[in-house]
Each structure stands twice: as structure tokens, then as C-alpha cells.
Amino acid sequence: ASSACSTTSSSGKAVTIAAPPERVWPWLMQLGQGRGGFYSYEWLENLIGMEIYNADKLVPAWQNLQLGDPVRMGPDGKAPPPYIVAQIVPGRALVLGHRNEQGGWHDTYAFVLEPDGAGATRLIHRSRAEALFAYDRALEPGYFLMERAMLLGIRQRAERSPGTAALRDGAP
């Protein structure tokens, strides 16, 4: 019997952030290994050799993601293939994914910012993926924990950050 199952799964998570979208957006733009990290459990990612270091400040050099850019999960040779920036709607949505052999997307990870009144933002994370193997289901609890920690890490940073002024004048 084959272990392939080729089904599609999707999930969504959200968190309300006590900061406007313009204070949340820069943290999304610097996602990735060798950049701002994933704001999750750094120790766990490094336990498996991903060399992740979560930034606690905004770095102007990391604010330049473009369509088609890679967003690495770890160092070359140790990590899965990098995500590819599939879509950017400045200040509103960032979509990352992995292409399939047909030129479509095997999986996508969308980060959507929705203003939530009184200067707050709803950060919504939606994922869609083709489960290729039976063991993909077994990994879902780990994905949930890491993704939830990432949303909370972004919230923590955006709520305490001074805003976009740090990007304009290079201040930490």
C-alpha cells in the first residue's frame, strides 16, 4: 500500500494586535531565516538545525521583499526548499508558498492584516496545502503550535515597537 494520499487541507488562525496595520506590516516583511526569523520557538527551530534568530527590532535592509523572492526556513542543505513570495499587497497581505510541478502552488501561507477599530489590527494566518503523505497529518499539531507562537511573537513585537519611525531613521 502506498503512503501517498494527495488531499488538500486548510487552516486558519488569527490574533488581535493592539497596534495599527502599519506597525504590524514591517514584521511580516522581514520573515525568514537569515532575516527576522519566524518569531516562534527559536530554541526548537535551532534544535533541528534551522539557525533561526528572531529579531526584536525592525531592520530597514529586511523590508524589501519582492514577488518571487525566497523566504528561507533554514540554511541551504539543512532545510526544506524556501518559500517563494507569491503575492504582496503592501500593508495588507503577504502570501508565501511552494510551487508544484505543474507551476501552481503545492502550499500557500497567507498573512492578512485587517484594521480592527481603535488602532488595532486583526492578523489572520491562512494555510492551504496538499498533503502528499500519510505522515503529514501527524505533523499538524506541531504546525499549529509553531504557527500560533509566530502570531503571538508578531503581536508582542508590533505592540511594543515604536512604529515605522524606526524604519525611516534607522533607529532600533
C-alpha positions as CSV (number, residue, x, y, z in Angstrom):
1,A,0.0,0.0,0.0
2,S,1.2,3.4,-0.9
3,S,1.6,6.1,1.8
4,A,0.6,8.9,-0.7
5,C,-2.8,10.4,-0.1
6,S,-2.8,13.7,-2.1
7,T,-5.5,15.6,-0.3
8,T,-5.8,19.3,0.4
9,S,-6.1,20.7,3.9
10,S,-6.6,24.3,5.0
11,S,-6.5,26.0,8.3
12,G,-6.7,29.5,9.7
13,K,-5.7,31.3,12.9
14,A,-6.0,34.9,13.9
15,V,-4.9,37.2,16.7
16,T,-5.9,40.8,17.5
17,I,-2.9,43.2,17.9
18,A,-3.2,46.5,19.8
19,A,-1.4,48.4,17.0
20,P,-2.4,49.7,13.6
21,P,-1.5,47.6,10.4
22,E,1.4,49.9,9.6
23,R,3.1,48.8,12.8
24,V,2.5,45.1,12.1
25,W,3.4,45.0,8.4
26,P,7.2,45.6,8.8
27,W,7.4,42.5,11.0
28,L,5.9,40.4,8.2
29,M,8.2,41.9,5.6
30,Q,11.3,40.6,7.4
31,L,10.2,37.0,7.9
32,G,12.7,34.2,7.2
33,Q,15.9,32.6,8.2
34,G,18.9,34.9,7.8
35,R,16.4,37.8,8.2
36,G,14.0,38.5,11.1
37,G,13.2,34.8,11.8
38,F,9.7,33.5,12.4
39,Y,9.1,34.9,15.9
40,S,8.2,31.5,17.1
41,Y,10.1,29.0,19.3
42,E,13.7,29.8,18.3
43,W,15.1,27.1,20.5
44,L,13.0,24.4,18.9
45,E,13.8,25.5,15.4
46,N,17.5,25.5,16.3
47,L,17.3,22.1,17.9
48,I,16.7,20.8,14.4
49,G,19.5,22.9,12.9
50,M,17.5,25.7,11.3
51,E,19.8,28.5,12.5
52,I,16.8,30.9,13.3
53,Y,17.4,34.1,15.2
54,N,14.2,36.1,15.9
55,A,14.7,39.8,15.5
56,D,13.4,42.1,18.2
57,K,13.9,45.2,16.1
58,L,12.9,46.4,12.6
59,V,15.8,46.3,10.1
60,P,15.4,48.5,7.1
61,A,17.5,46.1,4.9
62,W,14.9,43.4,5.5
63,Q,11.9,45.4,4.3
64,N,12.4,44.8,0.6
65,L,10.6,41.5,-0.2
66,Q,9.5,41.3,-3.8
67,L,7.4,38.8,-5.8
68,G,9.4,35.6,-6.4
69,D,11.9,36.2,-3.6
70,P,12.8,33.2,-1.5
71,V,12.0,33.2,2.2
72,R,14.2,30.5,3.8
73,M,13.2,28.3,6.6
74,G,16.8,27.3,7.4
75,P,20.2,27.1,5.8
76,D,20.7,25.6,2.4
77,G,21.1,21.9,2.6
78,K,19.5,21.5,6.0
79,A,16.0,22.9,5.5
80,P,13.1,22.3,3.1
81,P,13.1,24.4,0.0
82,P,12.5,28.1,0.7
83,Y,9.0,29.6,0.5
84,I,8.5,31.9,-2.5
85,V,6.8,35.2,-2.2
86,A,3.6,34.6,-4.2
87,Q,1.8,37.9,-3.6
88,I,2.3,41.2,-1.8
89,V,-0.5,43.7,-1.2
90,P,1.5,46.4,0.7
91,G,0.3,46.9,4.2
92,R,-2.5,44.4,3.8
93,A,-1.4,40.8,2.7
94,L,1.7,38.7,2.2
95,V,1.4,35.3,0.6
96,L,4.2,32.7,0.6
97,G,4.2,29.3,-0.9
98,H,6.0,26.4,-2.7
99,R,5.3,25.7,-6.3
100,N,4.2,22.3,-7.6
101,E,5.5,20.6,-10.7
102,Q,2.6,22.0,-12.8
103,G,3.5,25.6,-12.0
104,G,0.7,26.1,-9.5
105,W,1.1,26.1,-5.7
106,H,1.7,23.0,-3.5
107,D,1.0,25.1,-0.5
108,T,0.4,28.7,0.5
109,Y,0.7,30.7,3.7
110,A,-1.2,34.0,3.7
111,F,-0.8,36.7,6.3
112,V,-3.6,39.2,6.1
113,L,-3.9,42.4,8.1
114,E,-7.4,43.8,8.7
115,P,-7.9,47.0,10.7
116,D,-9.9,46.2,13.8
117,G,-11.1,49.5,15.1
118,A,-9.4,52.0,17.6
119,G,-6.0,51.4,16.1
120,A,-6.0,47.6,16.4
121,T,-5.3,45.0,13.7
122,R,-6.5,41.5,13.2
123,L,-3.6,39.4,11.9
124,I,-5.1,36.4,10.0
125,H,-2.9,33.5,9.0
126,R,-4.4,31.1,6.5
127,S,-2.6,28.0,5.2
128,R,-3.6,25.6,2.4
129,A,-1.5,22.6,1.5
130,E,-1.7,19.4,-0.5
131,A,-0.9,16.6,2.0
132,L,1.4,14.3,0.0
133,F,2.0,11.6,2.6
134,A,0.0,10.0,5.4
135,Y,2.5,11.3,8.0
136,D,1.6,14.9,7.1
137,R,-1.4,14.6,9.3
138,A,0.8,13.6,12.2
139,L,2.7,16.8,12.0
140,E,-0.3,19.1,12.2
141,P,-0.2,19.6,16.0
142,G,3.4,20.8,15.7
143,Y,2.5,23.2,12.9
144,F,-0.4,24.5,15.0
145,L,1.9,25.2,17.9
146,M,4.6,26.9,15.9
147,E,2.2,29.0,13.8
148,R,0.3,30.1,17.0
149,A,3.6,31.1,18.6
150,M,4.6,33.0,15.5
151,L,1.4,35.1,15.6
152,L,1.9,35.8,19.3
153,G,5.5,36.7,18.6
154,I,4.5,39.2,15.9
155,R,1.8,40.6,18.2
156,Q,4.3,41.1,21.0
157,R,6.8,42.9,18.7
158,A,4.2,45.1,17.0
159,E,2.6,46.2,20.3
160,R,5.9,47.3,21.8
161,S,7.5,48.7,18.7
162,P,7.7,52.5,18.2
163,G,6.2,52.1,14.8
164,T,7.5,52.8,11.4
165,A,9.7,55.7,12.6
166,A,12.4,53.2,13.3
167,L,12.5,52.3,9.7
168,R,12.7,55.8,8.4
169,D,15.6,56.9,10.6
170,G,17.3,53.6,11.1
171,A,16.8,53.6,14.9
172,P,16.4,50.2,16.6
